[in-house]
Amino acid sequence: MSKSLYRRETTILLKLIKECRTEAGLTQADFAKALDRPQSFVSDIERGSRRLDLIQLRDICAVLGLSLVGFVERFEQLVAES
């Protein structure tokens, strides 16, 4: 298994986070404010220069109105389709 930050699955994850944010009607600034983080935090995530831990991903899902399980299921479906 590759150890690169830029695996295919990483690209899918980053695109999915951005897609969910835009579907929620949030700008990066609004999203960051809801997460109590600077806008650069969201930008870094979406550009792939910051990795996420499970707790951060759970917080992101909560702000987006998504369950963590639902988000992961959507991610797995996209991985399977790619």
C-alpha positions, 0 to 999 in steps of 0.5 A, a space after each residue: 500500500 502506498 504511503 503517499 499523501 496523494 493517493 487516489 483515495 486522498 484525492 477523492 476524499 478532498 473532492 468530497 469534502 469540498 463538494 459537501 461544503 458547497 452543497 451545504 452552501 458554505 464558503 470556506 470562510 463560513 465553514 471555517 467559522 463554524 469549525 472555529 478554525 481560520 479559513 486557511 485550515 479549510 483551504 489547507 484541507 481542500 488543497 491536500 496540504 493538511 491531513 485530518 484525524 478522525 475527530 476533525 472529520 467528525 467535526 466537519 461532518 457535523 457542521 455539514 449536517 452529515 453523519 460520519 457513517 453516511 460520509 464514509 459510505 459516500 466516500 467508499 462508493 466514490 472509491 469503488 466507482 473510480 
